[in-house]
């Protein structure tokens, strides 16, 4: 008895069933569904984010200068005008990633409200640091879309023998295709040049010409036309953040007591920043039995 033909037919039916169940590869996602997505390399898909974890722009205090520059760059991009990739670097907890998300929300809302006569929306795409090598595939999927995209990578940096930064350089500027005209790349980092100092020193020591190592180090950050530095805040700026949060959420506490507690909280953390101010407000709201929602 010949079992080969029935067995082959069974395998074909199983393969066809699996094809129907599997998500299509490289299919143009439904970008109209929402305003934010997360890029996933498993299947090269864009996962929609229905509710973005963001802080209102007016609550980001002490960073007015960089806020205005990033807002202006994003507004130009949303209007179809030339705009730069942006690197937000500096002190931790000072609102770098919060600013990117808040600016996107403000500009996207203005676009929808009639701030532009274009028929596209401004979308936010997050790509994780560990997936940065897949950025060319991500951008290729966005190139044909009518929408405009901010591709955002939080806490971008490179360590040791990680060479993915070299492919990132070509994607941002200098590659044969270049960055799609409907995409701008925003990244946050604690490092101005995205690499640790010892990595740059190793490059310099092994280069035939020591200056070549330094050039290799800074050539990646040079791909970002807009550098926005974030620095540790002063005590007055920290207290202004705390008062702003308390007023916004209508927390019932005496002003002097609020400042005294906030200073004690920052002393316990050994730092003053927007993140520390927010963590204190969460603690205060919990003690007062108040709900705080953004």
Number of C-alpha atoms within 10 A of each C-alpha: 3 6 7 8 8 10 10 11 11 11 11 12 11 11 12 11 11 11 11 9 9 9 11 12 10 14 11 13 15 10 18 12 11 14 21 25 22 17 20 16 18 7 12 16 20 23 16 19 16 11 9 14 10 16 18 14 17 10 14 20 19 22 19 10 11 17 20 12 14 23 18 15 18 27 22 15 22 30 18 14 11 12 19 18 22 23 28 28 23 18 17 18 20 24 23 27 20 19 22 25 21 23 22 26 22 15 22 20 15 15 20 15 9 9 14 14 9 14 9 16 21 26 22 24 24 21 22 19 15 13 14 17 18 18 19 17 12 22 19 14 17 21 16 11 14 13 18 22 26 24 24 23 22 17 19 22 20 18 12 11 7 9 11 14 19 13 16 18 17 17 20 21 16 11 12 8 12 13 20 16 15 19 23 23 17 22 25 24 22 19 20 18 19 22 21 15 11 11 15 18 15 14 18 19 14 11 13 10 10 14 13 14 20 17 14 14 22 15 14 20 19 17 19 20 12 18 18 20 18 20 14 17 18 12 14 10 17 25 21 17 23 26 19 17 21 21 12 13 16 13 19 13 13 8 11 9 10 19 17 11 14 23 20 12 18 18 11 9 10 9 19 22 25 27 17 21 25 16 16 21 22 17 12 19 18 12 9 12 10 14 11 15 6 8
